[in-house]
Amino acid sequence: MNAADALVAGIPLSHGLGVAGILFVLGLAGVLIRRNIIYTLMCIEVMMNAAGLAFIVAASRWQHADGQIMYLMILALAAAETCVGLALVLQLYRRFRGLDLDAASRMQG
C-alpha cells in the first residue's frame, strides 16, 4: 500500500462520494447559469473531475485499479474536449468579438 492508497483508505466512502456530488452539482449550476463559453467549459471540466473522483473513491473502497484506469480515460476525454472547446472559443471570438453563448445560436453554416 503506497501513500496515496493509505490517504484514500482513511476517507469514508460517503465523504468521498459526497464531495464528488457537490463538485458535480456546482459544475452543473455553472453550466446552467453562466453565459460565457469559457466559464461553461471550465464547469464541464469540474463535472468531469467530479466523475473521476467518484471512480477513484469507489475503486479504492473495493481495492481495484479500475477507478484509476477510468480516471485516465476521463483525463483523455477532457483533453480532447479542451482542444475542441478552444477551437470553438477562437471561432466565436473572431466572428462576434465576444464570448457569449447566445452568439453561437446566430452562427450560420
N, CA, C and O atoms as a Tinker XYZ file with bonds, in Angstrom:
   436  protein
     1  N      0.854000   -1.172000    0.000000    73     2
     2  CA     0.000000    0.000000    0.000000    64     1     3
     3  C      0.900000    1.235000    0.000000    63     2     4     5
     4  O      1.725000    1.415000    0.896000    81     3
     5  N      0.728000    2.087000   -1.023000    73     3     6
     6  CA     1.537000    3.303000   -1.079000    64     5     7
     7  C      0.845000    4.432000   -0.308000    63     6     8     9
     8  O     -0.221000    4.238000    0.277000    81     7
     9  N      1.459000    5.595000   -0.319000    73     7    10
    10  CA     0.951000    6.715000    0.482000    64     9    11
    11  C     -0.410000    7.197000   -0.014000    63    10    12    13
    12  O     -1.258000    7.584000    0.789000    81    11
    13  N     -0.628000    7.177000   -1.343000    73    11    14
    14  CA    -1.913000    7.638000   -1.881000    64    13    15
    15  C     -3.042000    6.693000   -1.485000    63    14    16    17
    16  O     -4.143000    7.137000   -1.159000    81    15
    17  N     -2.764000    5.381000   -1.512000    73    15    18
    18  CA    -3.793000    4.422000   -1.107000    64    17    19
    19  C     -4.117000    4.550000    0.368000    63    18    20    21
    20  O     -5.272000    4.419000    0.772000    81    19
    21  N     -3.089000    4.807000    1.175000    73    19    22
    22  CA    -3.317000    4.970000    2.605000    64    21    23
    23  C     -4.144000    6.216000    2.883000    63    22    24    25
    24  O     -4.973000    6.218000    3.793000    81    23
    25  N     -3.926000    7.273000    2.110000    73    23    26
    26  CA    -4.694000    8.501000    2.293000    64    25    27
    27  C     -6.148000    8.295000    1.910000    63    26    28    29
    28  O     -7.049000    8.710000    2.640000    81    27
    29  N     -6.385000    7.655000    0.765000    73    27    30
    30  CA    -7.760000    7.441000    0.312000    64    29    31
    31  C     -8.461000    6.404000    1.177000    63    30    32    33
    32  O     -9.672000    6.493000    1.379000    81    31
    33  N     -7.716000    5.412000    1.699000    73    31    34
    34  CA    -8.323000    4.373000    2.528000    64    33    35
    35  C     -8.844000    4.957000    3.837000    63    34    36    37
    36  O     -9.773000    4.404000    4.426000    81    35
    37  N     -8.268000    6.059000    4.301000    73    35    38
    38  CA    -8.723000    6.672000    5.540000    64    37    39
    39  C     -9.968000    7.525000    5.375000    63    38    40    41
    40  O    -10.568000    7.930000    6.370000    81    39
    41  N    -10.371000    7.808000    4.143000    73    39    42
    42  CA   -11.543000    8.638000    3.883000    64    41    43
    43  C    -12.756000    7.723000    3.690000    63    42    44    45
    44  O    -12.706000    6.823000    2.852000    81    43
    45  N    -13.830000    7.926000    4.433000    73    43    46
    46  CA   -15.010000    7.088000    4.236000    64    45    47
    47  C    -15.606000    7.267000    2.833000    63    46    48    49
    48  O    -15.501000    8.334000    2.229000    81    47
    49  N    -16.222000    6.212000    2.338000    73    47    50
    50  CA   -16.807000    6.226000    1.001000    64    49    51
    51  C    -17.857000    7.326000    0.868000    63    50    52    53
    52  O    -17.931000    7.997000   -0.161000    81    51
    53  N    -18.658000    7.507000    1.895000    73    51    54
    54  CA   -19.727000    8.515000    1.824000    64    53    55
    55  C    -19.168000    9.935000    1.715000    63    54    56    57
    56  O    -19.745000   10.781000    1.032000    81    55
    57  N    -18.037000   10.195000    2.396000    73    55    58
    58  CA   -17.447000   11.532000    2.306000    64    57    59
    59  C    -16.877000   11.796000    0.916000    63    58    60    61
    60  O    -17.062000   12.875000    0.353000    81    59
    61  N    -16.185000   10.806000    0.374000    73    59    62
    62  CA   -15.613000   10.976000   -0.960000    64    61    63
    63  C    -16.679000   11.154000   -2.027000    63    62    64    65
    64  O    -16.552000   12.010000   -2.903000    81    63
    65  N    -17.736000   10.342000   -1.954000    73    63    66
    66  CA   -18.820000   10.478000   -2.927000    64    65    67
    67  C    -19.621000   11.757000   -2.694000    63    66    68    69
    68  O    -20.174000   12.325000   -3.635000    81    67
    69  N    -19.682000   12.206000   -1.449000    73    67    70
    70  CA   -20.355000   13.473000   -1.156000    64    69    71
    71  C    -19.626000   14.654000   -1.773000    63    70    72    73
    72  O    -20.251000   15.546000   -2.347000    81    71
    73  N    -18.308000   14.661000   -1.654000    73    71    74
    74  CA   -17.508000   15.732000   -2.266000    64    73    75
    75  C    -17.651000   15.690000   -3.783000    63    74    76    77
    76  O    -17.785000   16.731000   -4.426000    81    75
    77  N    -17.624000   14.479000   -4.358000    73    75    78
    78  CA   -17.796000   14.346000   -5.806000    64    77    79
    79  C    -19.178000   14.848000   -6.231000    63    78    80    81
    80  O    -19.308000   15.508000   -7.262000    81    79
    81  N    -20.194000   14.541000   -5.450000    73    79    82
    82  CA   -21.540000   15.021000   -5.765000    64    81    83
    83  C    -21.659000   16.528000   -5.690000    63    82    84    85
    84  O    -22.291000   17.154000   -6.541000    81    83
    85  N    -21.047000   17.112000   -4.665000    73    83    86
    86  CA   -21.075000   18.571000   -4.518000    64    85    87
    87  C    -20.353000   19.236000   -5.689000    63    86    88    89
    88  O    -20.844000   20.220000   -6.241000    81    87
    89  N    -19.189000   18.704000   -6.072000    73    87    90
    90  CA   -18.461000   19.266000   -7.212000    64    89    91
    91  C    -19.278000   19.155000   -8.495000    63    90    92    93
    92  O    -19.304000   20.081000   -9.305000    81    91
    93  N    -19.940000   18.024000   -8.673000    73    91    94
    94  CA   -20.742000   17.844000   -9.886000    64    93    95
    95  C    -21.907000   18.832000   -9.928000    63    94    96    97
    96  O    -22.195000   19.408000  -10.977000    81    95
    97  N    -22.573000   19.028000   -8.797000    73    95    98
    98  CA   -23.698000   19.964000   -8.747000    64    97    99
    99  C    -23.219000   21.399000   -8.977000    63    98   100   101
   100  O    -23.898000   22.172000   -9.652000    81    99
   101  N    -22.062000   21.762000   -8.424000    73    99   102
   102  CA   -21.518000   23.104000   -8.662000    64   101   103
   103  C    -21.182000   23.305000  -10.140000    63   102   104   105
   104  O    -21.445000   24.369000  -10.701000    81   103
   105  N    -20.604000   22.287000  -10.763000    73   103   106
   106  CA   -20.315000   22.377000  -12.189000    64   105   107
   107  C    -21.578000   22.485000  -13.017000    63   106   108   109
   108  O    -21.641000   23.270000  -13.963000    81   107
   109  N    -22.586000   21.698000  -12.667000    73   107   110
   110  CA   -23.852000   21.752000  -13.392000    64   109   111
   111  C    -24.528000   23.109000  -13.230000    63   110   112   113
   112  O    -25.083000   23.643000  -14.190000    81   111
   113  N    -24.486000   23.667000  -12.031000    73   111   114
   114  CA   -25.061000   25.001000  -11.812000    64   113   115
   115  C    -24.320000   26.040000  -12.643000    63   114   116   117
   116  O    -24.939000   26.943000  -13.206000    81   115
   117  N    -23.010000   25.917000  -12.721000    73   115   118
   118  CA   -22.242000   26.853000  -13.535000    64   117   119
   119  C    -22.578000   26.749000  -15.008000    63   118   120   121
   120  O    -22.642000   27.764000  -15.702000    81   119
   121  N    -22.796000   25.529000  -15.499000    73   119   122
   122  CA   -23.176000   25.348000  -16.901000    64   121   123
   123  C    -24.545000   25.972000  -17.177000    63   122   124   125
   124  O    -24.750000   26.592000  -18.221000    81   123
   125  N    -25.470000   25.807000  -16.249000    73   123   126
   126  CA   -26.830000   26.314000  -16.466000    64   125   127
   127  C    -26.937000   27.820000  -16.263000    63   126   128   129
   128  O    -27.781000   28.459000  -16.891000    81   127
   129  N    -26.105000   28.405000  -15.402000    73   127   130
   130  CA   -26.240000   29.818000  -15.066000    64   129   131
   131  C    -25.386000   30.716000  -15.954000    63   130   132   133
   132  O    -25.864000   31.751000  -16.419000    81   131
   133  N    -24.139000   30.342000  -16.194000    73   131   134
   134  CA   -23.211000   31.221000  -16.915000    64   133   135
   135  C    -23.520000   31.270000  -18.400000    63   134   136   137
   136  O    -23.982000   30.284000  -18.974000    81   135
   137  N    -23.270000   32.398000  -19.015000    73   135   138
   138  CA   -23.462000   32.553000  -20.451000    64   137   139
   139  C    -22.142000   32.688000  -21.189000    63   138   140   141
   140  O    -22.130000   32.687000  -22.420000    81   139
   141  N    -21.041000   32.804000  -20.480000    73   139   142
   142  CA   -19.731000   32.917000  -21.096000    64   141   143
   143  C    -19.215000   31.514000  -21.401000    63   142   144   145
   144  O    -19.265000   30.635000  -20.540000    81   143
   145  N    -18.725000   31.299000  -22.603000    73   143   146
   146  CA   -18.342000   29.962000  -23.019000    64   145   147
   147  C    -17.114000   29.458000  -22.269000    63   146   148   149
   148  O    -16.988000   28.251000  -22.063000    81   147
   149  N    -16.213000   30.332000  -21.856000    73   147   150
   150  CA   -15.032000   29.889000  -21.114000    64   149   151
   151  C    -15.435000   29.363000  -19.737000    63   150   152   153
   152  O    -14.930000   28.330000  -19.297000    81   151
   153  N    -16.334000   30.061000  -19.060000    73   151   154
   154  CA   -16.831000   29.575000  -17.771000    64   153   155
   155  C    -17.583000   28.264000  -17.940000    63   154   156   157
   156  O    -17.481000   27.376000  -17.093000    81   155
   157  N    -18.326000   28.139000  -19.008000    73   155   158
   158  CA   -19.070000   26.907000  -19.257000    64   157   159
   159  C    -18.115000   25.737000  -19.465000    63   158   160   161
   160  O    -18.348000   24.652000  -18.933000    81   159
   161  N    -17.057000   25.936000  -20.223000    73   159   162
   162  CA   -16.075000   24.874000  -20.429000    64   161   163
   163  C    -15.362000   24.513000  -19.132000    63   162   164   165
   164  O    -15.078000   23.341000  -18.885000    81   163
   165  N    -15.073000   25.514000  -18.303000    73   163   166
   166  CA   -14.439000   25.222000  -17.016000    64   165   167
   167  C    -15.376000   24.431000  -16.113000    63   166   168   169
   168  O    -14.929000   23.552000  -15.376000    81   167
   169  N    -16.663000   24.731000  -16.163000    73   167   170
   170  CA   -17.627000   23.994000  -15.344000    64   169   171
   171  C    -17.777000   22.558000  -15.831000    63   170   172   173
   172  O    -17.975000   21.650000  -15.024000    81   171
   173  N    -17.684000   22.345000  -17.131000    73   171   174
   174  CA   -17.722000   20.984000  -17.654000    64   173   175
   175  C    -16.489000   20.214000  -17.176000    63   174   176   177
   176  O    -16.584000   19.025000  -16.870000    81   175
   177  N    -15.344000   20.876000  -17.111000    73   175   178
   178  CA   -14.136000   20.231000  -16.589000    64   177   179
   179  C    -14.314000   19.862000  -15.114000    63   178   180   181
   180  O    -13.871000   18.797000  -14.684000    81   179
   181  N    -14.951000   20.726000  -14.348000    73   179   182
   182  CA   -15.209000   20.420000  -12.938000    64   181   183
   183  C    -16.121000   19.206000  -12.823000    63   182   184   185
   184  O    -15.913000   18.356000  -11.957000    81   183
   185  N    -17.127000   19.118000  -13.685000    73   183   186
   186  CA   -18.026000   17.966000  -13.670000    64   185   187
   187  C    -17.276000   16.683000  -14.023000    63   186   188   189
   188  O    -17.524000   15.638000  -13.421000    81   187
   189  N    -16.372000   16.750000  -14.982000    73   187   190
   190  CA   -15.583000   15.563000  -15.342000    64   189   191
   191  C    -14.664000   15.148000  -14.195000    63   190   192   193
   192  O    -14.500000   13.957000  -13.929000    81   191
   193  N    -14.070000   16.118000  -13.523000    73   191   194
   194  CA   -13.212000   15.785000  -12.387000    64   193   195
   195  C    -14.021000   15.190000  -11.238000    63   194   196   197
   196  O    -13.528000   14.321000  -10.519000    81   195
   197  N    -15.246000   15.647000  -11.062000    73   195   198
   198  CA   -16.110000   15.066000  -10.026000    64   197   199
   199  C    -16.426000   13.604000  -10.351000    63   198   200   201
   200  O    -16.425000   12.755000   -9.459000    81   199
   201  N    -16.692000   13.315000  -11.610000    73   199   202
   202  CA   -16.935000   11.926000  -12.003000    64   201   203
   203  C    -15.683000   11.082000  -11.801000    63   202   204   205
   204  O    -15.774000    9.940000  -11.352000    81   203
   205  N    -14.525000   11.626000  -12.124000    73   203   206
   206  CA   -13.271000   10.912000  -11.902000    64   205   207
   207  C    -13.011000   10.654000  -10.428000    63   206   208   209
   208  O    -12.540000    9.579000  -10.058000    81   207
   209  N    -13.315000   11.632000   -9.586000    73   207   210
   210  CA   -13.155000   11.456000   -8.148000    64   209   211
   211  C    -14.062000   10.351000   -7.635000    63   210   212   213
   212  O    -13.656000    9.555000   -6.788000    81   211
   213  N    -15.280000   10.298000   -8.137000    73   211   214
   214  CA   -16.200000    9.240000   -7.733000    64   213   215
   215  C    -15.664000    7.865000   -8.134000    63   214   216   217
   216  O    -15.773000    6.912000   -7.362000    81   215
   217  N    -15.091000    7.753000   -9.321000    73   215   218
   218  CA   -14.496000    6.482000   -9.741000    64   217   219
   219  C    -13.325000    6.092000   -8.839000    63   218   220   221
   220  O    -13.208000    4.934000   -8.441000    81   219
   221  N    -12.461000    7.054000   -8.517000    73   219   222
   222  CA   -11.296000    6.766000   -7.685000    64   221   223
   223  C    -11.719000    6.326000   -6.288000    63   222   224   225
   224  O    -11.193000    5.350000   -5.754000    81   223
   225  N    -12.665000    7.042000   -5.702000    73   223   226
   226  CA   -13.109000    6.718000   -4.338000    64   225   227
   227  C    -13.780000    5.351000   -4.303000    63   226   228   229
   228  O    -13.517000    4.550000   -3.406000    81   227
   229  N    -14.641000    5.084000   -5.271000    73   227   230
   230  CA   -15.339000    3.798000   -5.288000    64   229   231
   231  C    -14.370000    2.649000   -5.539000    63   230   232   233
   232  O    -14.501000    1.590000   -4.925000    81   231
   233  N    -13.410000    2.836000   -6.422000    73   231   234
   234  CA   -12.455000    1.769000   -6.708000    64   233   235
   235  C    -11.518000    1.525000   -5.526000    63   234   236   237
   236  O    -11.112000    0.387000   -5.292000    81   235
   237  N    -11.170000    2.562000   -4.787000    73   235   238
   238  CA   -10.302000    2.357000   -3.635000    64   237   239
   239  C    -11.042000    1.617000   -2.520000    63   238   240   241
   240  O    -10.424000    0.928000   -1.709000    81   239
   241  N    -12.345000    1.762000   -2.486000    73   239   242
   242  CA   -13.143000    1.052000   -1.478000    64   241   243
   243  C    -13.070000   -0.452000   -1.675000    63   242   244   245
   244  O    -13.037000   -1.213000   -0.708000    81   243
   245  N    -13.043000   -0.883000   -2.945000    73   243   246
   246  CA   -13.012000   -2.310000   -3.251000    64   245   247
   247  C    -11.628000   -2.794000   -3.665000    63   246   248   249
   248  O    -11.485000   -3.913000   -4.158000    81   247
   249  N    -10.605000   -1.959000   -3.470000    73   247   250
   250  CA    -9.211000   -2.318000   -3.734000    64   249   251
   251  C     -8.966000   -2.778000   -5.171000    63   250   252   253
   252  O     -8.279000   -3.773000   -5.403000    81   251
   253  N     -9.534000   -2.043000   -6.135000    73   251   254
   254  CA    -9.314000   -2.334000   -7.549000    64   253   255
   255  C     -8.687000   -1.113000   -8.217000    63   254   256   257
   256  O     -8.850000    0.016000   -7.754000    81   255
   257  N     -7.976000   -1.354000   -9.300000    73   255   258
   258  CA    -7.354000   -0.263000  -10.052000    64   257   259
   259  C     -8.263000    0.250000  -11.162000    63   258   260   261
   260  O     -7.859000    1.118000  -11.936000    81   259
   261  N     -9.478000   -0.268000  -11.252000    73   259   262
   262  CA   -10.385000    0.131000  -12.329000    64   261   263
   263  C    -10.723000    1.617000  -12.277000    63   262   264   265
   264  O    -10.870000    2.251000  -13.322000    81   263
   265  N    -10.846000    2.169000  -11.104000    73   263   266
   266  CA   -11.163000    3.593000  -10.977000    64   265   267
   267  C    -10.064000    4.478000  -11.514000    63   266   268   269
   268  O    -10.337000    5.515000  -12.119000    81   267
   269  N     -8.822000    4.080000  -11.301000    73   267   270
   270  CA    -7.705000    4.860000  -11.824000    64   269   271
   271  C     -7.640000    4.771000  -13.341000    63   270   272   273
   272  O     -7.298000    5.747000  -14.009000    81   271
   273  N     -7.962000    3.616000  -13.882000    73   271   274
   274  CA    -7.997000    3.460000  -15.340000    64   273   275
   275  C     -9.101000    4.322000  -15.931000    63   274   276   277
   276  O     -8.897000    4.978000  -16.952000    81   275
   277  N    -10.268000    4.326000  -15.297000    73   275   278
   278  CA   -11.370000    5.163000  -15.783000    64   277   279
   279  C    -11.004000    6.645000  -15.682000    63   278   280   281
   280  O    -11.376000    7.442000  -16.544000    81   279
   281  N    -10.273000    7.010000  -14.623000    73   279   282
   282  CA    -9.878000    8.406000  -14.486000    64   281   283
   283  C     -8.917000    8.821000  -15.595000    63   282   284   285
   284  O     -8.982000    9.952000  -16.076000    81   283
   285  N     -8.028000    7.919000  -16.005000    73   283   286
   286  CA    -7.147000    8.217000  -17.131000    64   285   287
   287  C     -7.950000    8.418000  -18.410000    63   286   288   289
   288  O     -7.620000    9.278000  -19.225000    81   287
   289  N     -8.999000    7.629000  -18.585000    73   287   290
   290  CA    -9.859000    7.822000  -19.761000    64   289   291
   291  C    -10.600000    9.150000  -19.678000    63   290   292   293
   292  O    -10.782000    9.823000  -20.693000    81   291
   293  N    -11.028000    9.532000  -18.483000    73   291   294
   294  CA   -11.699000   10.821000  -18.304000    64   293   295
   295  C    -10.733000   11.964000  -18.603000    63   294   296   297
   296  O    -11.125000   12.961000  -19.209000    81   295
   297  N     -9.481000   11.830000  -18.186000    73   295   298
   298  CA    -8.486000   12.870000  -18.478000    64   297   299
   299  C     -8.248000   12.996000  -19.980000    63   298   300   301
   300  O     -8.105000   14.105000  -20.494000    81   299
   301  N     -8.206000   11.862000  -20.688000    73   299   302
   302  CA    -8.029000   11.912000  -22.144000    64   301   303
   303  C     -9.227000   12.584000  -22.801000    63   302   304   305
   304  O     -9.062000   13.377000  -23.729000    81   303
   305  N    -10.427000   12.276000  -22.329000    73   303   306
   306  CA   -11.632000   12.918000  -22.857000    64   305   307
   307  C    -11.626000   14.413000  -22.554000    63   306   308   309
   308  O    -12.027000   15.216000  -23.395000    81   307
   309  N    -11.178000   14.789000  -21.370000    73   307   310
   310  CA   -11.119000   16.207000  -21.004000    64   309   311
   311  C    -10.114000   16.956000  -21.873000    63   310   312   313
   312  O    -10.344000   18.108000  -22.238000    81   311
   313  N     -9.002000   16.305000  -22.204000    73   311   314
   314  CA    -8.010000   16.950000  -23.073000    64   313   315
   315  C     -8.590000   17.175000  -24.470000    63   314   316   317
   316  O     -8.385000   18.232000  -25.067000    81   315
   317  N     -9.307000   16.188000  -24.986000    73   315   318
   318  CA    -9.933000   16.347000  -26.302000    64   317   319
   319  C    -11.013000   17.426000  -26.259000    63   318   320   321
   320  O    -11.135000   18.222000  -27.190000    81   319
   321  N    -11.786000   17.454000  -25.190000    73   319   322
   322  CA   -12.839000   18.468000  -25.047000    64   321   323
   323  C    -12.233000   19.863000  -24.954000    63   322   324   325
   324  O    -12.802000   20.825000  -25.470000    81   323
   325  N    -11.097000   19.975000  -24.307000    73   323   326
   326  CA   -10.426000   21.271000  -24.199000    64   325   327
   327  C     -9.955000   21.758000  -25.564000    63   326   328   329
   328  O    -10.083000   22.940000  -25.882000    81   327
   329  N     -9.414000   20.856000  -26.365000    73   327   330
   330  CA    -8.948000   21.245000  -27.708000    64   329   331
   331  C    -10.110000   21.715000  -28.584000    63   330   332   333
   332  O    -10.018000   22.751000  -29.243000    81   331
   333  N    -11.185000   20.961000  -28.589000    73   331   334
   334  CA   -12.352000   21.344000  -29.395000    64   333   335
   335  C    -12.962000   22.631000  -28.852000    63   334   336   337
   336  O    -13.364000   23.506000  -29.618000    81   335
   337  N    -13.030000   22.743000  -27.532000    73   335   338
   338  CA   -13.585000   23.949000  -26.923000    64   337   339
   339  C    -12.765000   25.184000  -27.232000    63   338   340   341
   340  O    -13.328000   26.247000  -27.495000    81   339
   341  N    -11.458000   25.067000  -27.207000    73   339   342
   342  CA   -10.597000   26.202000  -27.531000    64   341   343
   343  C    -10.778000   26.623000  -28.987000    63   342   344   345
   344  O    -10.785000   27.816000  -29.290000    81   343
   345  N    -10.923000   25.659000  -29.884000    73   343   346
   346  CA   -11.168000   25.997000  -31.287000    64   345   347
   347  C    -12.504000   26.734000  -31.442000    63   346   348   349
   348  O    -12.596000   27.698000  -32.201000    81   347
   349  N    -13.530000   26.283000  -30.726000    73   347   350
   350  CA   -14.823000   26.970000  -30.786000    64   349   351
   351  C    -14.736000   28.376000  -30.206000    63   350   352   353
   352  O    -15.325000   29.310000  -30.749000    81   351
   353  N    -14.008000   28.529000  -29.113000    73   351   354
   354  CA   -13.846000   29.852000  -28.500000    64   353   355
   355  C    -13.163000   30.803000  -29.469000    63   354   356   357
   356  O    -13.589000   31.949000  -29.616000    81   355
   357  N    -12.118000   30.346000  -30.127000    73   355   358
   358  CA   -11.415000   31.200000  -31.081000    64   357   359
   359  C    -12.316000   31.595000  -32.242000    63   358   360   361
   360  O    -12.307000   32.750000  -32.668000    81   359
   361  N    -13.093000   30.649000  -32.758000    73   359   362
   362  CA   -14.006000   30.968000  -33.865000    64   361   363
   363  C    -15.100000   31.940000  -33.435000    63   362   364   365
   364  O    -15.427000   32.865000  -34.178000    81   363
   365  N    -15.667000   31.745000  -32.251000    73   363   366
   366  CA   -16.695000   32.672000  -31.762000    64   365   367
   367  C    -16.119000   34.072000  -31.570000    63   366   368   369
   368  O    -16.758000   35.064000  -31.920000    81   367
   369  N    -14.930000   34.150000  -31.022000    73   367   370
   370  CA   -14.351000   35.465000  -30.780000    64   369   371
   371  C    -14.004000   36.161000  -32.094000    63   370   372   373
   372  O    -14.201000   37.370000  -32.222000    81   371
   373  N    -13.496000   35.424000  -33.056000    73   371   374
   374  CA   -13.167000   36.033000  -34.348000    64   373   375
   375  C    -14.413000   36.560000  -35.055000    63   374   376   377
   376  O    -14.389000   37.633000  -35.659000    81   375
   377  N    -15.489000   35.801000  -34.976000    73   375   378
   378  CA   -16.681000   36.186000  -35.720000    64   377   379
   379  C    -17.507000   37.252000  -35.015000    63   378   380   381
   380  O    -17.979000   38.185000  -35.664000    81   379
   381  N    -17.694000   37.137000  -33.695000    73   379   382
   382  CA   -18.611000   38.032000  -32.989000    64   381   383
   383  C    -17.934000   38.999000  -32.027000    63   382   384   385
   384  O    -18.621000   39.813000  -31.409000    81   383
   385  N    -16.619000   38.942000  -31.877000    73   383   386
   386  CA   -15.863000   39.813000  -30.976000    64   385   387
   387  C    -16.368000   39.724000  -29.538000    63   386   388   389
   388  O    -16.350000   40.715000  -28.808000    81   387
   389  N    -16.817000   38.538000  -29.132000    73   387   390
   390  CA   -17.278000   38.302000  -27.769000    64   389   391
   391  C    -17.410000   36.811000  -27.534000    63   390   392   393
   392  O    -17.317000   36.018000  -28.471000    81   391
   393  N    -17.627000   36.426000  -26.285000    73   391   394
   394  CA   -17.715000   35.012000  -25.952000    64   393   395
   395  C    -19.066000   34.656000  -25.348000    63   394   396   397
   396  O    -19.140000   33.815000  -24.451000    81   395
   397  N    -20.116000   35.275000  -25.820000    73   395   398
   398  CA   -21.460000   34.993000  -25.333000    64   397   399
   399  C    -21.985000   33.742000  -26.033000    63   398   400   401
   400  O    -21.897000   33.621000  -27.254000    81   399
   401  N    -22.534000   32.813000  -25.247000    73   399   402
   402  CA   -23.052000   31.572000  -25.827000    64   401   403
   403  C    -24.258000   31.807000  -26.725000    63   402   404   405
   404  O    -24.511000   31.016000  -27.634000    81   403
   405  N    -25.005000   32.877000  -26.487000    73   403   406
   406  CA   -26.147000   33.169000  -27.350000    64   405   407
   407  C    -25.698000   33.535000  -28.760000    63   406   408   409
   408  O    -26.470000   33.404000  -29.709000    81   407
   409  N    -24.471000   33.988000  -28.904000    73   407   410
   410  CA   -23.944000   34.301000  -30.237000    64   409   411
   411  C    -23.772000   33.039000  -31.065000    63   410   412   413
   412  O    -23.836000   33.093000  -32.293000    81   411
   413  N    -23.556000   31.913000  -30.416000    73   411   414
   414  CA   -23.387000   30.657000  -31.149000    64   413   415
   415  C    -24.674000   30.250000  -31.843000    63   414   416   417
   416  O    -24.628000   29.583000  -32.876000    81   415
   417  N    -25.813000   30.634000  -31.303000    73   415   418
   418  CA   -27.077000   30.275000  -31.951000    64   417   419
   419  C    -27.311000   31.115000  -33.203000    63   418   420   421
   420  O    -28.137000   30.758000  -34.044000    81   419
   421  N    -26.591000   32.225000  -33.333000    73   419   422
   422  CA   -26.731000   33.061000  -34.538000    64   421   423
   423  C    -25.754000   32.672000  -35.637000    63   422   424   425
   424  O    -25.796000   33.248000  -36.724000    81   423
   425  N    -24.867000   31.697000  -35.377000    73   423   426
   426  CA   -23.907000   31.290000  -36.389000    64   425   427
   427  C    -24.616000   30.603000  -37.535000    63   426   428   429
   428  O    -25.557000   29.837000  -37.328000    81   427
   429  N    -24.166000   30.877000  -38.731000    73   427   430
   430  CA   -24.739000   30.257000  -39.914000    64   429   431
   431  C    -23.642000   29.483000  -40.616000    63   430   432   433
   432  O    -22.503000   29.938000  -40.720000    81   431
   433  N    -24.013000   28.284000  -41.103000    73   431   434
   434  CA   -23.059000   27.374000  -41.717000    64   433   435
   435  C    -22.510000   27.910000  -42.970000    63   434   436
   436  O    -21.688000   27.258000  -43.612000    81   435
